[in-house]
């Protein structure tokens, strides 16, 4: 306290001299005269007025040592790291750099100070957990791959545990789930896919078959759903992708996308060309016809030959190639075909017959 006593003694004489000086100036003169000039302040007065504030002149090296304890806690006042102990001269500046804690962000400061205000003081730095990456849940129709609702986003702090359950969906029941439903939020985005199936769908089969329509069929956007404004004609053939059986026993076919028709008055097939109610190709019986000839087509080009009249391609022959004709067929359109091999026919319009002596 010696410093403050010395400072008080320096200030008190100034307070006593000012009233005496004021009283001398307040005494009226004995005779009229011009106002006396104000005397210049003495050297001692100048030194007192120019004296800096005490806080700026304090020699901190002579002051006692102060201690500041900095606690690093979470929002529940639980310590995250050992406390920091800072020391310095009383009323001196505090040099504190806020620590960085992985996974946490500084939220608040309790008892913040820029100077050592007392011999012992306490400051608390409050940190909160950073937000982790979200867990995104998708709710999907298992049989149509249609998204049933907007994705659900679950958020939490880093390290916070989560335990998810499939949301309830009207007219659907949970069928399958993909992804971890339990764990803790991290710096990686999570994904869960919940697959649902309609309550009215008893069995579902994914097939690679075909269906022949016996009558005209209305087309729906889903089983027992909304009818489109068009029909598929009778005797048309369609590819099947899904066959479902409803709880009431009805069978429905999916023809791709949102196109469904009921299975009544239809015939399912394993292959588009097997056992179809379509005209079958005729059985040909060539007439005996032994002649020689050559291909009469376009120079430098080749003509196509078939395994049977109007049948599958058997090969090609260049223009001018010699032919050994073994038989002849006249079809129902009176077109002539020549047999030039066991399963090889050529149209007579592209053949030039060689004349013989008997003709």
PAKOL-565271 format. One record per residue (C-alpha): residue number from 1; residue in three letters; x, y, z. Coordinates in pm, 1 decimal, always signed. Example, Ala and Ser with C-alpha at 12.3 -4.5 7.8 and 13.67 -1.06 7.14 Angstrom:
BEGIN
zanu:1 miba:ala east:+1230.0 north:-450.0 up:+780.0
zanu:2 miba:ser east:+1367.0 north:-106.0 up:+714.0
//
This chain:
BEGIN
zanu:1 miba:unk east:+0.0 north:+0.0 up:+0.0
zanu:2 miba:unk east:+302.6 north:+230.6 up:+11.4
zanu:3 miba:unk east:+255.3 north:+316.4 up:-353.8
zanu:4 miba:unk east:-105.4 north:+427.5 up:-306.5
zanu:5 miba:unk east:-15.4 north:+630.4 up:+8.8
zanu:6 miba:unk east:+255.1 north:+814.4 up:-185.8
zanu:7 miba:unk east:+7.4 north:+884.0 up:-465.0
zanu:8 miba:unk east:-247.7 north:+1019.6 up:-216.4
zanu:9 miba:unk east:+12.9 north:+1257.9 up:-63.9
zanu:10 miba:unk east:+100.2 north:+1387.5 up:-406.4
zanu:11 miba:unk east:-264.3 north:+1474.8 up:-479.8
zanu:12 miba:unk east:-377.0 north:+1620.6 up:-140.7
zanu:13 miba:unk east:-157.1 north:+1947.4 up:-149.2
zanu:14 miba:unk east:-313.6 north:+2042.9 up:-477.3
zanu:15 miba:unk east:-663.1 north:+2019.3 up:-330.0
zanu:16 miba:unk east:-557.1 north:+2258.3 up:-37.9
zanu:17 miba:unk east:-392.4 north:+2531.0 up:-247.6
zanu:18 miba:unk east:-684.1 north:+2566.9 up:-492.6
zanu:19 miba:unk east:-935.2 north:+2708.3 up:-235.9
zanu:20 miba:unk east:-679.7 north:+2970.6 up:-105.6
zanu:21 miba:unk east:-606.0 north:+3084.0 up:-459.3
zanu:22 miba:unk east:-976.8 north:+3121.0 up:-529.5
zanu:23 miba:unk east:-1032.7 north:+3328.3 up:-211.4
zanu:24 miba:unk east:-758.2 north:+3576.4 up:-307.7
zanu:25 miba:unk east:-914.5 north:+3629.1 up:-649.5
zanu:26 miba:unk east:-1262.0 north:+3670.6 up:-499.1
zanu:27 miba:unk east:-1154.3 north:+3977.2 up:-275.0
zanu:28 miba:unk east:-1267.3 north:+4300.9 up:-446.8
zanu:29 miba:unk east:-995.0 north:+4564.2 up:-513.9
zanu:30 miba:unk east:-976.9 north:+4881.5 up:-294.9
zanu:31 miba:unk east:-1001.8 north:+5106.1 up:-594.8
zanu:32 miba:unk east:-1127.5 north:+5063.9 up:-943.4
zanu:33 miba:unk east:-869.4 north:+4920.2 up:-1168.2
zanu:34 miba:unk east:-846.7 north:+4701.0 up:-1471.6
zanu:35 miba:unk east:-870.7 north:+4327.0 up:-1410.4
zanu:36 miba:unk east:-546.3 north:+4185.9 up:-1293.7
zanu:37 miba:unk east:-387.7 north:+3934.7 up:-1529.6
zanu:38 miba:unk east:-422.3 north:+3572.4 up:-1432.4
zanu:39 miba:unk east:-91.2 north:+3457.4 up:-1291.5
zanu:40 miba:unk east:+80.8 north:+3174.1 up:-1471.8
zanu:41 miba:unk east:+67.2 north:+2843.7 up:-1290.6
zanu:42 miba:unk east:+370.3 north:+2746.1 up:-1098.0
zanu:43 miba:unk east:+598.9 north:+2462.3 up:-1203.6
zanu:44 miba:unk east:+465.0 north:+2239.7 up:-928.3
zanu:45 miba:unk east:+105.6 north:+2285.3 up:-1057.8
zanu:46 miba:unk east:+208.0 north:+2188.5 up:-1406.5
zanu:47 miba:unk east:+362.3 north:+1870.9 up:-1284.3
zanu:48 miba:unk east:+47.2 north:+1776.6 up:-1093.8
zanu:49 miba:unk east:-188.1 north:+1843.1 up:-1386.6
zanu:50 miba:unk east:+25.1 north:+1655.0 up:-1638.3
zanu:51 miba:unk east:+56.0 north:+1353.9 up:-1409.0
zanu:52 miba:unk east:-79.8 north:+1041.1 up:-1600.0
zanu:53 miba:unk east:-354.7 north:+827.7 up:-1456.1
zanu:54 miba:unk east:-227.8 north:+588.0 up:-1190.3
zanu:55 miba:unk east:-321.6 north:+275.5 up:-1388.5
zanu:56 miba:unk east:-80.3 north:+368.4 up:-1666.8
zanu:57 miba:unk east:+207.7 north:+452.3 up:-1434.1
zanu:58 miba:unk east:+187.5 north:+140.0 up:-1219.6
zanu:59 miba:unk east:+501.0 north:-67.8 up:-1239.1
zanu:60 miba:unk east:+350.9 north:-412.0 up:-1277.6
zanu:61 miba:unk east:+679.6 north:-577.9 up:-1196.6
zanu:62 miba:unk east:+638.2 north:-453.3 up:-838.9
zanu:63 miba:unk east:+276.3 north:-580.9 up:-804.3
zanu:64 miba:unk east:+189.6 north:-916.1 up:-647.6
zanu:65 miba:unk east:+136.6 north:-1218.8 up:-872.6
zanu:66 miba:unk east:-221.8 north:-1308.1 up:-977.1
zanu:67 miba:unk east:-356.4 north:-1646.2 up:-1088.8
zanu:68 miba:unk east:-631.5 north:-1717.4 up:-1344.4
zanu:69 miba:unk east:-774.3 north:-2070.9 up:-1380.8
zanu:70 miba:unk east:-939.4 north:-2142.4 up:-1718.0
zanu:71 miba:unk east:-1175.4 north:-2442.6 up:-1720.7
zanu:72 miba:unk east:-1257.8 north:-2620.8 up:-2049.2
zanu:73 miba:unk east:-1605.8 north:-2773.0 up:-2007.9
zanu:74 miba:unk east:-1906.2 north:-2881.9 up:-2215.0
zanu:75 miba:unk east:-2257.9 north:-2742.5 up:-2188.8
zanu:76 miba:unk east:-2323.1 north:-2971.8 up:-1890.6
zanu:77 miba:unk east:-2019.5 north:-2834.6 up:-1706.1
zanu:78 miba:unk east:-1824.1 north:-3157.6 up:-1755.7
zanu:79 miba:unk east:-1446.7 north:-3112.1 up:-1803.9
zanu:80 miba:unk east:-1319.3 north:-3182.5 up:-2153.8
zanu:81 miba:unk east:-949.2 north:-3121.9 up:-2086.8
zanu:82 miba:unk east:-736.2 north:-3029.3 up:-1785.8
zanu:83 miba:unk east:-779.5 north:-2667.4 up:-1678.6
zanu:84 miba:unk east:-530.6 north:-2402.0 up:-1784.7
zanu:85 miba:unk east:-349.0 north:-2212.9 up:-1506.6
zanu:86 miba:unk east:-228.4 north:-1865.5 up:-1608.4
zanu:87 miba:unk east:-22.4 north:-1631.0 up:-1388.4
zanu:88 miba:unk east:+78.6 north:-1266.9 up:-1421.7
zanu:89 miba:unk east:+108.2 north:-939.1 up:-1232.3
zanu:90 miba:unk east:-207.1 north:-807.5 up:-1069.4
zanu:91 miba:unk east:-392.9 north:-569.5 up:-1305.4
zanu:92 miba:unk east:-167.2 north:-681.8 up:-1586.2
zanu:93 miba:unk east:-301.7 north:-810.2 up:-1920.2
zanu:94 miba:unk east:-412.9 north:-1169.8 up:-1962.5
zanu:95 miba:unk east:-263.4 north:-1348.0 up:-2262.3
zanu:96 miba:unk east:-502.3 north:-1631.1 up:-2345.9
zanu:97 miba:unk east:-541.1 north:-1815.1 up:-2673.1
zanu:98 miba:unk east:-861.6 north:-2016.7 up:-2687.0
zanu:99 miba:unk east:-775.0 north:-2387.8 up:-2723.0
zanu:100 miba:unk east:-916.8 north:-2591.0 up:-3009.4
zanu:101 miba:unk east:-1075.9 north:-2923.6 up:-2908.9
zanu:102 miba:unk east:-1133.8 north:-3173.9 up:-3193.0
zanu:103 miba:unk east:-1504.3 north:-3231.8 up:-3255.1
zanu:104 miba:unk east:-1609.6 north:-2933.0 up:-3042.8
zanu:105 miba:unk east:-1687.0 north:-2565.8 up:-3103.9
zanu:106 miba:unk east:-1657.4 north:-2278.7 up:-2851.8
zanu:107 miba:unk east:-2006.6 north:-2164.5 up:-2754.1
zanu:108 miba:unk east:-1979.3 north:-1936.9 up:-2449.1
zanu:109 miba:unk east:-1735.3 north:-1781.6 up:-2198.1
zanu:110 miba:unk east:-1815.0 north:-1735.9 up:-1828.0
zanu:111 miba:unk east:-1608.9 north:-1484.7 up:-1629.8
zanu:112 miba:unk east:-1414.1 north:-1344.8 up:-1921.3
zanu:113 miba:unk east:-1150.6 north:-1085.8 up:-1830.4
zanu:114 miba:unk east:-868.3 north:-912.8 up:-2013.1
zanu:115 miba:unk east:-674.4 north:-825.0 up:-1696.4
zanu:116 miba:unk east:-586.5 north:-996.1 up:-1370.8
zanu:117 miba:unk east:-843.7 north:-819.3 up:-1153.6
zanu:118 miba:unk east:-779.3 north:-1014.4 up:-833.8
zanu:119 miba:unk east:-523.3 north:-1242.9 up:-681.1
zanu:120 miba:unk east:-732.1 north:-1546.5 up:-777.1
zanu:121 miba:unk east:-1000.6 north:-1563.8 up:-1048.0
zanu:122 miba:unk east:-1182.6 north:-1825.3 up:-1257.1
zanu:123 miba:unk east:-1295.5 north:-1835.3 up:-1623.0
zanu:124 miba:unk east:-1493.2 north:-2113.8 up:-1791.7
zanu:125 miba:unk east:-1482.0 north:-2181.5 up:-2166.9
zanu:126 miba:unk east:-1796.2 north:-2370.7 up:-2268.1
zanu:127 miba:unk east:-1771.7 north:-2597.7 up:-2573.6
zanu:128 miba:unk east:-2044.3 north:-2790.6 up:-2756.9
zanu:129 miba:unk east:-2019.1 north:-3092.0 up:-2982.7
zanu:130 miba:unk east:-2013.5 north:-3018.1 up:-3355.1
zanu:131 miba:unk east:-2295.7 north:-3150.5 up:-3572.6
zanu:132 miba:unk east:-2228.3 north:-3483.4 up:-3739.2
zanu:133 miba:unk east:-2317.8 north:-3572.7 up:-4096.7
zanu:134 miba:unk east:-2686.6 north:-3665.7 up:-4141.1
zanu:135 miba:unk east:-2842.3 north:-4010.1 up:-4170.3
zanu:136 miba:unk east:-3079.1 north:-4012.6 up:-4472.3
zanu:137 miba:unk east:-3364.4 north:-4263.9 up:-4480.2
zanu:138 miba:unk east:-3544.3 north:-4352.9 up:-4805.4
zanu:139 miba:unk east:-3889.7 north:-4515.0 up:-4803.5
zanu:140 miba:unk east:-3933.7 north:-4721.0 up:-5122.5
zanu:141 miba:unk east:-4199.7 north:-4950.8 up:-5267.7
zanu:142 miba:unk east:-4009.7 north:-5278.1 up:-5297.2
zanu:143 miba:unk east:-4203.2 north:-5407.7 up:-5598.3
zanu:144 miba:unk east:-4215.2 north:-5089.8 up:-5809.0
zanu:145 miba:unk east:-3904.0 north:-4904.5 up:-5677.8
zanu:146 miba:unk east:-4123.9 north:-4598.8 up:-5632.4
zanu:147 miba:unk east:-4028.2 north:-4347.6 up:-5361.2
zanu:148 miba:unk east:-4322.9 north:-4336.2 up:-5120.1
zanu:149 miba:unk east:-4236.3 north:-4004.5 up:-4954.6
zanu:150 miba:unk east:-3960.5 north:-3746.7 up:-4933.8
zanu:151 miba:unk east:-3635.4 north:-3870.1 up:-4777.0
zanu:152 miba:unk east:-3616.0 north:-3834.7 up:-4399.0
zanu:153 miba:unk east:-3305.5 north:-3662.7 up:-4259.6
zanu:154 miba:unk east:-3182.5 north:-3743.7 up:-3906.7
zanu:155 miba:unk east:-2930.2 north:-3508.2 up:-3741.6
zanu:156 miba:unk east:-2719.4 north:-3535.5 up:-3427.4
zanu:157 miba:unk east:-2397.0 north:-3422.5 up:-3264.6
zanu:158 miba:unk east:-2070.7 north:-3604.8 up:-3331.3
zanu:159 miba:unk east:-2061.2 north:-3921.0 up:-3124.9
zanu:160 miba:unk east:-2430.7 north:-3900.9 up:-3035.5
zanu:161 miba:unk east:-2600.5 north:-4241.2 up:-3056.7
zanu:162 miba:unk east:-2898.1 north:-4303.8 up:-3284.6
zanu:163 miba:unk east:-3149.2 north:-4588.4 up:-3294.7
zanu:164 miba:unk east:-3391.4 north:-4569.0 up:-3589.3
zanu:165 miba:unk east:-3707.4 north:-4765.7 up:-3664.1
zanu:166 miba:unk east:-3904.7 north:-4792.5 up:-3991.3
zanu:167 miba:unk east:-4179.6 north:-4527.5 up:-4010.3
zanu:168 miba:unk east:-4538.4 north:-4647.0 up:-4044.9
zanu:169 miba:unk east:-4686.1 north:-4610.9 up:-4394.6
zanu:170 miba:unk east:-5059.9 north:-4629.2 up:-4467.8
zanu:171 miba:unk east:-5160.3 north:-4941.0 up:-4669.5
zanu:172 miba:unk east:-4801.9 north:-5072.0 up:-4654.7
zanu:173 miba:unk east:-4598.5 north:-5296.7 up:-4429.0
zanu:174 miba:unk east:-4220.8 north:-5302.6 up:-4389.4
zanu:175 miba:unk east:-4064.6 north:-5572.4 up:-4604.5
zanu:176 miba:unk east:-3690.1 north:-5516.7 up:-4586.0
zanu:177 miba:unk east:-3431.4 north:-5266.9 up:-4459.7
zanu:178 miba:unk east:-3083.5 north:-5195.7 up:-4589.5
zanu:179 miba:unk east:-2830.8 north:-4996.2 up:-4389.4
zanu:180 miba:unk east:-2733.8 north:-4962.3 up:-4024.8
zanu:181 miba:unk east:-3020.0 north:-4844.8 up:-3803.3
zanu:182 miba:unk east:-2804.9 north:-4818.8 up:-3488.7
zanu:183 miba:unk east:-2479.4 north:-4639.2 up:-3428.9
zanu:184 miba:unk east:-2338.1 north:-4292.9 up:-3364.7
zanu:185 miba:unk east:-2324.8 north:-3980.8 up:-3578.9
zanu:186 miba:unk east:-1985.7 north:-3926.6 up:-3741.1
zanu:187 miba:unk east:-1823.9 north:-3716.5 up:-4011.3
zanu:188 miba:unk east:-1955.3 north:-3959.3 up:-4276.1
zanu:189 miba:unk east:-2305.7 north:-3941.6 up:-4425.5
zanu:190 miba:unk east:-2520.1 north:-4249.7 up:-4353.9
zanu:191 miba:unk east:-2797.0 north:-4403.1 up:-4565.4
zanu:192 miba:unk east:-3084.7 north:-4637.9 up:-4484.5
zanu:193 miba:unk east:-3335.4 north:-4775.0 up:-4735.8
zanu:194 miba:unk east:-3667.0 north:-4906.3 up:-4603.7
zanu:195 miba:unk east:-3854.2 north:-5129.3 up:-4848.6
zanu:196 miba:unk east:-4230.1 north:-5158.8 up:-4813.2
zanu:197 miba:unk east:-4491.2 north:-5384.8 up:-4972.8
zanu:198 miba:unk east:-4862.1 north:-5318.3 up:-5012.5
zanu:199 miba:unk east:-5086.0 north:-5489.7 up:-4761.8
zanu:200 miba:unk east:-5312.7 north:-5620.3 up:-5040.6
zanu:201 miba:unk east:-5027.3 north:-5789.5 up:-5230.9
zanu:202 miba:unk east:-4998.9 north:-6148.3 up:-5113.1
zanu:203 miba:unk east:-4731.5 north:-6284.5 up:-5350.5
zanu:204 miba:unk east:-4505.2 north:-6115.6 up:-5602.8
zanu:205 miba:unk east:-4310.2 north:-6290.4 up:-5881.1
zanu:206 miba:unk east:-4057.6 north:-6132.6 up:-6114.0
zanu:207 miba:unk east:-4077.4 north:-6321.3 up:-6444.0
zanu:208 miba:unk east:-3941.4 north:-6315.6 up:-6796.6
zanu:209 miba:unk east:-4248.1 north:-6436.3 up:-6979.9
zanu:210 miba:unk east:-4503.8 north:-6330.5 up:-7237.3
zanu:211 miba:unk east:-4881.1 north:-6308.2 up:-7236.8
zanu:212 miba:unk east:-5125.0 north:-6342.5 up:-7526.4
zanu:213 miba:unk east:-5447.1 north:-6146.8 up:-7485.4
zanu:214 miba:unk east:-5756.1 north:-6347.3 up:-7577.2
zanu:215 miba:unk east:-5977.1 north:-6035.4 up:-7570.8
zanu:216 miba:unk east:-5935.3 north:-5658.4 up:-7558.4
zanu:217 miba:unk east:-5797.2 north:-5557.7 up:-7219.0
zanu:218 miba:unk east:-5819.3 north:-5233.0 up:-7025.2
zanu:219 miba:unk east:-5487.6 north:-5104.2 up:-6885.1
zanu:220 miba:unk east:-5451.2 north:-4968.7 up:-6528.6
zanu:221 miba:unk east:-5186.3 north:-4760.8 up:-6351.9
zanu:222 miba:unk east:-5174.3 north:-5023.1 up:-6070.8
zanu:223 miba:unk east:-5372.9 north:-5331.1 up:-5965.1
zanu:224 miba:unk east:-5733.0 north:-5221.3 up:-5904.8
zanu:225 miba:unk east:-5614.2 north:-4870.5 up:-5978.0
zanu:226 miba:unk east:-5705.5 north:-4597.5 up:-6225.5
zanu:227 miba:unk east:-5798.3 north:-4708.2 up:-6577.8
zanu:228 miba:unk east:-5620.7 north:-4549.9 up:-6873.6
zanu:229 miba:unk east:-5812.1 north:-4421.8 up:-7173.9
zanu:230 miba:unk east:-5690.1 north:-4695.8 up:-7408.9
zanu:231 miba:unk east:-5697.5 north:-5074.8 up:-7443.0
zanu:232 miba:unk east:-5459.6 north:-5342.7 up:-7563.4
zanu:233 miba:unk east:-5617.7 north:-5538.1 up:-7853.6
zanu:234 miba:unk east:-5702.9 north:-5905.1 up:-7859.9
zanu:235 miba:unk east:-5443.7 north:-6150.1 up:-8002.2
zanu:236 miba:unk east:-5159.2 north:-5909.1 up:-7914.6
zanu:237 miba:unk east:-4846.8 north:-6040.5 up:-7742.0
zanu:238 miba:unk east:-4684.1 north:-5858.5 up:-7447.3
zanu:239 miba:unk east:-4375.7 north:-5902.6 up:-7232.2
zanu:240 miba:unk east:-4438.8 north:-5969.9 up:-6860.9
zanu:241 miba:unk east:-4217.8 north:-5837.4 up:-6581.3
zanu:242 miba:unk east:-4414.7 north:-5891.4 up:-6258.4
zanu:243 miba:unk east:-4700.8 north:-6124.4 up:-6167.6
zanu:244 miba:unk east:-4879.0 north:-6052.4 up:-5839.1
zanu:245 miba:unk east:-5156.1 north:-6229.6 up:-5652.3
zanu:246 miba:unk east:-5376.8 north:-6015.2 up:-5431.6
zanu:247 miba:unk east:-5520.7 north:-6123.1 up:-5097.8
zanu:248 miba:unk east:-5858.4 north:-6166.9 up:-5270.1
zanu:249 miba:unk east:-5706.5 north:-6412.3 up:-5521.6
zanu:250 miba:unk east:-5694.9 north:-6182.7 up:-5827.5
zanu:251 miba:unk east:-5386.7 north:-6211.3 up:-6048.7
zanu:252 miba:unk east:-5240.4 north:-5904.6 up:-6219.9
zanu:253 miba:unk east:-4967.3 north:-5865.2 up:-6480.0
zanu:254 miba:unk east:-4718.3 north:-5580.3 up:-6504.6
zanu:255 miba:unk east:-4621.2 north:-5491.5 up:-6863.8
zanu:256 miba:unk east:-4352.7 north:-5241.0 up:-6768.1
zanu:257 miba:unk east:-4372.3 north:-4914.2 up:-6576.8
zanu:258 miba:unk east:-4719.0 north:-4828.0 up:-6449.9
zanu:259 miba:unk east:-4907.3 north:-5052.7 up:-6693.1
zanu:260 miba:unk east:-5108.6 north:-5333.3 up:-6538.1
zanu:261 miba:unk east:-5383.8 north:-5562.4 up:-6663.6
zanu:262 miba:unk east:-5582.1 north:-5841.2 up:-6500.9
zanu:263 miba:unk east:-5490.9 north:-6199.3 up:-6589.5
zanu:264 miba:unk east:-5842.0 north:-6305.3 up:-6691.5
zanu:265 miba:unk east:-5879.8 north:-6416.1 up:-7056.8
zanu:266 miba:unk east:-5506.0 north:-6430.2 up:-7121.4
zanu:267 miba:unk east:-5255.4 north:-6703.6 up:-7200.1
zanu:268 miba:unk east:-4903.8 north:-6698.0 up:-7052.0
zanu:269 miba:unk east:-4610.5 north:-6817.0 up:-7264.1
zanu:270 miba:unk east:-4245.3 north:-6887.2 up:-7191.5
zanu:271 miba:unk east:-4133.6 north:-6780.3 up:-7541.6
zanu:272 miba:unk east:-4297.2 north:-6546.2 up:-7793.2
zanu:273 miba:unk east:-4289.5 north:-6806.3 up:-8073.9
zanu:274 miba:unk east:-4398.4 north:-7119.4 up:-7887.3
zanu:275 miba:unk east:-4757.7 north:-7249.3 up:-7895.1
zanu:276 miba:unk east:-4904.3 north:-6921.5 up:-8012.6
zanu:277 miba:unk east:-5237.5 north:-6910.4 up:-8186.8
zanu:278 miba:unk east:-5075.6 north:-6775.0 up:-8501.9
zanu:279 miba:unk east:-5068.6 north:-6919.0 up:-8854.7
zanu:280 miba:unk east:-4799.6 north:-7188.0 up:-8883.9
zanu:281 miba:unk east:-4568.7 north:-7195.0 up:-9186.6
zanu:282 miba:unk east:-4678.5 north:-7445.1 up:-9456.2
zanu:283 miba:unk east:-4498.9 north:-7771.2 up:-9522.0
zanu:284 miba:unk east:-4338.4 north:-7755.0 up:-9866.7
zanu:285 miba:unk east:-4317.5 north:-8052.4 up:-10106.3
zanu:286 miba:unk east:-4090.0 north:-7965.6 up:-10397.2
zanu:287 miba:unk east:-4165.7 north:-8114.8 up:-10742.0
zanu:288 miba:unk east:-3885.2 north:-8294.0 up:-10919.4
zanu:289 miba:unk east:-3700.5 north:-8049.8 up:-11146.2
zanu:290 miba:unk east:-3349.0 north:-8138.2 up:-11267.5
zanu:291 miba:unk east:-3194.0 north:-7844.5 up:-11449.3
zanu:292 miba:unk east:-2877.4 north:-7641.7 up:-11462.4
zanu:293 miba:unk east:-2871.3 north:-7265.7 up:-11432.9
zanu:294 miba:unk east:-2691.9 north:-6960.2 up:-11297.7
zanu:295 miba:unk east:-2765.9 north:-6664.4 up:-11070.1
zanu:296 miba:unk east:-2912.2 north:-6375.1 up:-11271.0
zanu:297 miba:unk east:-2895.7 north:-6079.9 up:-11033.5
zanu:298 miba:unk east:-2680.3 north:-5761.9 up:-11043.4
zanu:299 miba:unk east:-2316.0 north:-5780.3 up:-11154.1
zanu:300 miba:unk east:-2089.0 north:-5761.8 up:-10850.1
zanu:301 miba:unk east:-2377.7 north:-5822.5 up:-10607.4
zanu:302 miba:unk east:-2512.9 north:-6130.2 up:-10426.5
zanu:303 miba:unk east:-2869.0 north:-6258.7 up:-10396.4
zanu:304 miba:unk east:-3016.1 north:-6405.6 up:-10075.5
zanu:305 miba:unk east:-3115.5 north:-6769.8 up:-10048.5
zanu:306 miba:unk east:-3352.5 north:-6919.8 up:-9788.4
zanu:307 miba:unk east:-3392.0 north:-7246.3 up:-9598.8
zanu:308 miba:unk east:-3752.7 north:-7258.1 up:-9724.2
zanu:309 miba:unk east:-3974.3 north:-7022.7 up:-9923.2
zanu:310 miba:unk east:-4025.8 north:-6714.3 up:-9700.7
zanu:311 miba:unk east:-3813.9 north:-6884.5 up:-9434.5
zanu:312 miba:unk east:-3489.7 north:-6803.4 up:-9257.9
zanu:313 miba:unk east:-3183.8 north:-6690.3 up:-9451.7
zanu:314 miba:unk east:-2955.1 north:-6973.4 up:-9563.6
zanu:315 miba:unk east:-2685.0 north:-6767.8 up:-9734.9
zanu:316 miba:unk east:-2603.6 north:-6563.4 up:-10045.6
zanu:317 miba:unk east:-2481.8 north:-6638.1 up:-10402.8
zanu:318 miba:unk east:-2287.7 north:-6403.7 up:-10628.2
zanu:319 miba:unk east:-2420.9 north:-6295.5 up:-10965.9
zanu:320 miba:unk east:-2332.8 north:-6560.2 up:-11230.7
zanu:321 miba:unk east:-2275.2 north:-6844.7 up:-10981.8
zanu:322 miba:unk east:-2370.2 north:-7187.3 up:-11136.0
zanu:323 miba:unk east:-2677.8 north:-7364.9 up:-11000.3
zanu:324 miba:unk east:-2775.3 north:-7735.2 up:-10987.9
zanu:325 miba:unk east:-3151.3 north:-7719.9 up:-10952.9
zanu:326 miba:unk east:-3311.8 north:-8027.0 up:-10789.2
zanu:327 miba:unk east:-3674.9 north:-7924.0 up:-10740.0
zanu:328 miba:unk east:-3938.3 north:-7659.2 up:-10786.4
zanu:329 miba:unk east:-4216.0 north:-7512.7 up:-10569.5
zanu:330 miba:unk east:-4506.5 north:-7294.6 up:-10680.3
zanu:331 miba:unk east:-4658.1 north:-7115.2 up:-10378.9
zanu:332 miba:unk east:-5013.3 north:-6990.7 up:-10325.3
zanu:333 miba:unk east:-4921.8 north:-6660.4 up:-10490.2
zanu:334 miba:unk east:-4799.9 north:-6846.9 up:-10799.9
zanu:335 miba:unk east:-4439.6 north:-6751.3 up:-10731.5
zanu:336 miba:unk east:-4177.7 north:-7009.8 up:-10832.3
zanu:337 miba:unk east:-3895.8 north:-7120.9 up:-10604.1
zanu:338 miba:unk east:-3605.2 north:-7346.7 up:-10701.2
zanu:339 miba:unk east:-3447.3 north:-7592.9 up:-10463.1
zanu:340 miba:unk east:-3070.5 north:-7576.6 up:-10501.8
zanu:341 miba:unk east:-2974.3 north:-7774.8 up:-10190.8
zanu:342 miba:unk east:-3121.3 north:-7984.5 up:-9906.8
zanu:343 miba:unk east:-3234.1 north:-7665.4 up:-9723.4
zanu:344 miba:unk east:-3164.4 north:-7392.3 up:-9972.9
zanu:345 miba:unk east:-3414.3 north:-7218.4 up:-10200.7
zanu:346 miba:unk east:-3384.4 north:-6926.9 up:-10442.4
zanu:347 miba:unk east:-3655.8 north:-6725.7 up:-10607.8
zanu:348 miba:unk east:-3692.9 north:-6818.2 up:-10976.1
zanu:349 miba:unk east:-3682.1 north:-6452.8 up:-11085.6
zanu:350 miba:unk east:-3309.9 north:-6449.0 up:-11001.8
zanu:351 miba:unk east:-3227.6 north:-6769.9 up:-11194.2
zanu:352 miba:unk east:-3125.4 north:-6812.7 up:-11559.7
zanu:353 miba:unk east:-3193.2 north:-7168.4 up:-11681.7
zanu:354 miba:unk east:-2945.7 north:-7328.1 up:-11919.3
zanu:355 miba:unk east:-3107.2 north:-7461.5 up:-12234.6
zanu:356 miba:unk east:-3072.4 north:-7835.8 up:-12306.1
zanu:357 miba:unk east:-3089.6 north:-8028.2 up:-12631.4
zanu:358 miba:unk east:-3418.8 north:-8191.0 up:-12530.7
zanu:359 miba:unk east:-3594.8 north:-7853.6 up:-12493.1
//
